[in-house]
Amino acid sequence: MAMRVQLDARAWSRSRFATSAAVEVLGVLRHRGRHPAAHARQWYARARRALPPGQLALLEALVPTDHSNAPDFLTPAPRHGESMQEVAARIAATPGEEVDYQLDIAIRGRRVWPHVLALYQSEAAYERWRRPMPPALEMAASEGGAAVATAAAAAMATLFESALAPDWPRVRAVLDADISNRADRMATQGAGTVLGDLGERMEWTGTELVLERPYSGIIDWADEGVLFVPATTHVGPVLFAAEHPHPPVLFYRARGIGALGERPAGVAESALAGLVGVTRAALLTTLDVPASTVELSRRTGWSSATVSYHLGILLRAGLVDRCRRGRVVRYARTGLGTALATSSAEDRMSRAAGPPLRV
């Protein structure tokens, strides 16, 4: 049995890579404190400390550990340069009927859609695959799909800001490196090589992308190609999502996540973070070249409001300056800001090298 994505050479040429903060959040929730990657376990521990119990319970009800399905509205098709706050706004704006439909698919006792049932060998097989309604989700769903989307969006934004945001520049570096590597290999060695790396149960025939699954179906709206989305929190085989009219999305495990287990530059243990705080230290070290609030928001994953607030503090402290060109205001480190950022990096390198040798 397999899902078949009708994808000719022209559509394949439009396929592209993208990153998604929401997918990283879902990976944390999927495996909780048992995630095989240390950085994801740390993010979940932070989330448990920071999120109100009701918010965490709702997210865990939507993203179970013992079932393969999580509703697609939690991970809207990625857009280039989006911050998590922008993604959360799109999640909250999901039409209520779309949320209800996605909950219907996997929750036992809710409506059965004939075209979904048709994907399975029998009604009994489909019912075995569905899962019971979790109490935390039942409470939210009683107010309708729109209420579920609004509450889930707020919870995901809070989880990201409290758990992932301090490490997001490093995560983006890993994801961007993965995309660059695979794009270069695709250009020089062909698409088959890259698909072979992503999963053993997937191939492109020249007219179709075939993914082995416990159900069958045909996707005939991939005229704009497929989105390939790496994630540092993904575990296991490639995941597949397809909701008309959005492009099909393939989620896979990024390469190089071991770097996230290393001591991060410019965070909790550095003198700079101790002096100005973790978020402001990250912004200061990110400003290797002048950037606007919007650009910094895209680089870090923090909302524009968060970036603007902390830049204001750095500005008043004399660590950054700003200049306007037309309608764009860009920030740059001052001499003092550069000296602090540079000395912090040198201090980390010195500590990593250990004490000087004596001969």
Number of C-alpha atoms within 10 A of each C-alpha: 13 16 20 21 22 21 26 17 13 12 16 21 12 14 18 15 19 19 23 25 25 23 21 21 26 23 19 28 26 24 22 21 17 13 19 13 19 16 21 27 19 16 22 24 15 16 22 16 11 15 17 13 10 12 19 21 17 21 24 20 18 23 21 18 15 9 12 13 20 21 18 16 21 25 21 18 23 19 12 11 17 19 24 26 23 17 23 24 15 18 26 21 14 20 14 16 12 16 22 19 16 17 23 18 21 24 18 17 12 15 13 17 11 9 9 14 16 14 17 18 12 11 14 10 11 19 16 10 16 18 17 10 18 15 12 17 17 14 13 18 18 10 10 15 20 21 18 24 27 19 17 23 27 16 20 25 24 22 26 23 19 17 24 25 23 24 21 19 20 18 22 20 14 22 24 16 15 19 20 13 13 19 17 12 15 15 10 10 12 12 16 14 14 17 17 13 11 18 15 12 14 21 18 20 13 11 15 19 20 19 21 14 14 11 14 15 16 13 17 13 18 23 16 17 22 23 22 20 23 26 27 24 25 25 18 8 14 20 17 14 16 17 15 10 9 15 19 22 26 17 22 22 20 20 17 13 20 12 14 18 11 9 12 15 18 27 19 16 13 18 19 24 20 13 11 16 16 19 21 22 27 23 22 27 20 19 18 12 10 17 19 20 20 20 16 23 23 19 20 25 29 27 21 19 13 14 21 17 12 17 22 13 14 21 17 10 13 14 20 22 19 15 12 10 7 6 6 11 14 18 20 21 26 17 13 13 22 18 13 20 25 14 14 20 17 12 15 18 12 12 9 10 9 8 8 7 5 4 3
